[in-house]
Amino acid sequence: MGLLPSWIEESLPDPDHVFAYDTVKLVRILDRRLGFIYWGVQALVAFYMIVIVFIINKAYQDTEKSTGWMLTKVVKPQISHLGVSWDVFDRVTNPGESGAVFIPTRVLITRGQTQEDEYCESPSHPCKEARDCRVGDPQIQKMECQNGFCLRRQWCPAENPNWATTETHYLDFDKVELWFKSYVHYHKFGLDVTTADEKESIPYPQRGANTYRLQDLIRMTNYAPEEFVENGAVMTLNGLYYCNLDTELCEMKVETANVDTKTGFNHVYQNVYFENGVRKRDVYRMFGIRIVTSATGFGGKTKFSQIVLQLSSGIALLGTAELIADFWLMNCVPERRHYTEQKVRQMASSD
């Protein structure tokens, strides 16, 4: 007799079914359709692992993405539409952070400004009548309208590109070239990649180019150069290094993007001097293209653990060939019922 009443034992599931053991039965199916599916899937898996994973994606390498810095050297002069030549010292200034460069496209020059005449017309404060100039402080601005502008205490004459006292120079930049020198450090591999020690300029589009025409960089942003002339622009430039650290070879390319052309970019610098005991200054307002540069490195180096990982993945993927062939055998072929009976058989254990 059992430990439980018979009516309870009859209501419980058969332990032989609950704890049944599944084992694999190999059945050789003489069907070329299934053979084509099985070996075709295995061939696709092998192609994927060899061509895509190992050759194209190089998944056997350990990879690292790192950032670095880039310095820019501007070469070749610019000539304004008035025939004035501007050398690098006169025109290329670098206001702001390192890793940026500025190339002017339009320069406004107001020469001989003095503070002898305390008040003069201010282009920034237009008016129609005297009361438009009331600011409540005559030490700053007179309540007087002259030629459509308020009289304001400032350096005189004031800057205005429409007045004869302000010169306007449009600088060509067809021949301006930028020579980039960069540095990237791979922390994981303890390796440095740099072009700072290169002695010669290699112009784009040659292989390994380190020098680019400004017009080519603007073209990469999908903007016309004419859109950058009046107000200038802010651009970003990223030097991308793709390095195979096994062979110690790198390929470098640059990517540019426009940040702002509506507001543009300009800055002012002054040349202060004394003439006949009078303090004067020349003001240069420079509109132009400000390029902020950076460097990004992508490095890869063969690692045994990566090889083992990819081979393990490939072996696991080979099992999908059997799964697909079994699915086709049991659900798609006309003889599926007969094949299923041969593949799956239940055998009861002896008492």
Order of alpha helices (4+ residues) and beta strands (2+ residues): alpha-alpha-alpha-beta-beta-beta-alpha-beta-beta-beta-beta-beta-beta-beta-beta-alpha-beta-beta-beta-beta-alpha-alpha
